[in-house]
Amino acid sequence: MKRYSGRHEGYAAIVTVDGHRLDPRFDLWNHSPTGFEWGYGGSGPAQLALAILADHCGNGEEAFNLHHRFKWAVVAELPHRNWMLTSEDIDQAIQAIRNQEMAAGGVS
């Protein structure tokens, strides 16, 4: 099980996966050239959502399709100082997003 964690050091937002820096995946989309952020719904949180999902899912297209909903459901709610998510937490969030879409008649 992977562990994703974030912390602030001064003005820098540091995000790791299993102790290694998380790739921001600018190759998929560049929301925030200044890097990751969390705890609200802006461009830094969108980049973080995309990067987490791309790493977790191993599929850039799936990550791209889910990342805005994941941003609002998870990343926007993360505490400012530091946080940790496991693979299981992310799987549960993805399933909840898909369940909401199915209940609303959408397709994921």
N, C-alpha and C positions, 0 to 999 in steps of 0.2 A: 504494500500500500504506500503510495506516495504521500508526502506531506509538503504542502505549500505554506509558506509563511511570509509575512510582511512586517516591516518595522520602519519607523522613521529614525534617521540619524541626522540631526540638524535639519537641513532642508531637503535631504535626500530620502527618497522612498526606496527601500531595499526589499526586493522580493526574491525568494529562493524556492527551489523545489529540491527536496532531499539534500539541502545544504549547498546547492549550486545555484548561481544566478539564473533566473528564469529568462529565457529568450523572449524579447518583446514581440517578435513575429511581425516586424514592419513589412516583411515580404507579403503578408496577407492584407494588411491595411495599416496606414499610418495615421492613427487618431491623434497621437500625442508624441511628437518628436522629443519632448522633454522628459518622457518616461511615464512610469506608473503612478497611480494615486488610487485612493479608495475612500469610502465613507460618504460619497455623494454621486451624482449622476453625470459627471463631465467627461471630457476626452481622455484624461488619465485613467479613470476607472474603465472606460470602454477598451483602452489598450490592454489593461490588466485582464479584463474578462476574456478578451480574444486570446491573449497569451496563455492563460490558465487552461482554457478549453482546447486550444491547439495542442498543448502538451498532454493534457489528460486524455483527449479523444484520439490523438494521433492522426487526425483528419482535418486539414485546413478548411475544407468546404463546410463540414459539419460545425466546426468551431465558429466560422464566419456567420453561418445561419442562426446560431443560437446566442451569440455573444451579447447582443443588446438586451435580450430578455434576462440573461444571466447577470449582466451588469446591474439591472434594476432589482432582481430578486436576491442577489448575493453580495456583489461587490459594493454597491451603494450602502449596504447595511453593515459593512465591516467596521469595527472600532478603529479610531484614528491612530492610536499609539502602536498597537501590534495585534496580529491575528494569526490564526493557523487554520487551514482547511485540509482535510484528508481526501483521498480519492473517493471514499465512501460518502463524505459530505457533498462532493461535487456530483456524484451519481444520483444522490437523493434530490439535489436541486434540479438537475436535468430532468429527472422523472417527474417532479412536481410541475415544471414548466410544460412538459408534454401533456401531462394530465389536464392542466388548465386549458391548453389549446384544444384538446379533444372535447372537453366539457363545453367549450365555446363553439365547437364545430369547425375548428381550424385543422390544418394539417401540419405536421412537423417533419 
